[in-house]
Amino acid sequence: MQLKDISICVASAQEDAGALDLAQALAAKTGAHVACSAIGIMPAPILYNEFGMGAAYVEQLNQDKELIDRFWADLQKTLDKKDLRCELRRHRTYGTNLESLVATIARHADLTIIRAPAKDILQPHAQMIEAALLGSGRPVMVAPVEWKSGPVGKRIVVGWDASREAARAVHDALLVADEGAEITVVTVDAKAGSLDHGDAPGLDIAAHLARHGHKVTLRNEGSLGRSAHEVILQVAMDKNADMIVLGGYRHARLQQALFGGMTRSMLRDVKLPLLLSH
């Protein structure tokens, strides 16, 4: 199984540089085609009334169009400077259509890369990650805000909870794992004999990865008062990992807040590329 095409969804030429670097690193080792979707977001349209469209809205719309044009020009300069060979696709969309656009883009590539939310989890990057994750059926790789270019896929930590989402993420991680990668499978407070984990938590998925030629270590960790994401991040630090793999969401979208639980916490704290699948 090989990585053949990568989509990058960006909304800022400067702040999304880490996503560009991550795509460049993966493309360099796999030869995958890269398409960069530069998404300019405009304010949601308002209805006409007897006085026509509000002058303030029209002024804001024109200002946003100018900002988007500048964003596209700056992004092209950034791509040229990084010598990132990619297909640049320019999109203008209303904020209300953002999720639909991103999901559609993500459906047509093996992997979509999006920068992690920098400050407010409810800002566009969080929406884009959620849309790609839940709406495409494809994996999403999240680039940390301050990620510096480096190897990806040599030393991988898998957060394993025996869920469908985690199984999907493990399968998708094989797209980017190096041959003979060092993979650490981590369970947190897993109970032997449970319906999901079986008699030996993590053992079967570790064996599965080993059959793919990887060097696999299994660590069954107790939380000891820590959250699951804190345990996984600590193991990643101990192993000097270059990537973390998780199943994103364990509940239907309407049953939890946007990026609730461990997914939200990991997005906030992770310093490594994070592969999510649903």
Secondary structure as UniProt FT lines:
FT   STRAND          5..10
FT   TURN            13..16
FT   HELIX           17..30
FT   STRAND          33..42
FT   TURN            50..51
FT   HELIX           55..82
FT   STRAND          87..94
FT   HELIX           95..97
FT   HELIX           98..106
FT   TURN            107..108
FT   STRAND          111..115
FT   TURN            121..122
FT   HELIX           124..135
FT   STRAND          140..143
FT   TURN            145..146
FT   STRAND          155..159
FT   HELIX           164..173
FT   TURN            174..176
FT   TURN            179..180
FT   STRAND          182..188
FT   TURN            192..193
FT   TURN            195..197
FT   TURN            201..202
FT   HELIX           203..211
FT   TURN            212..213
FT   STRAND          215..221
FT   TURN            224..225
FT   HELIX           228..238
FT   TURN            239..240
FT   STRAND          243..247
FT   HELIX           253..255
FT   TURN            258..259
FT   HELIX           261..269
FT   STRAND          274..277
//
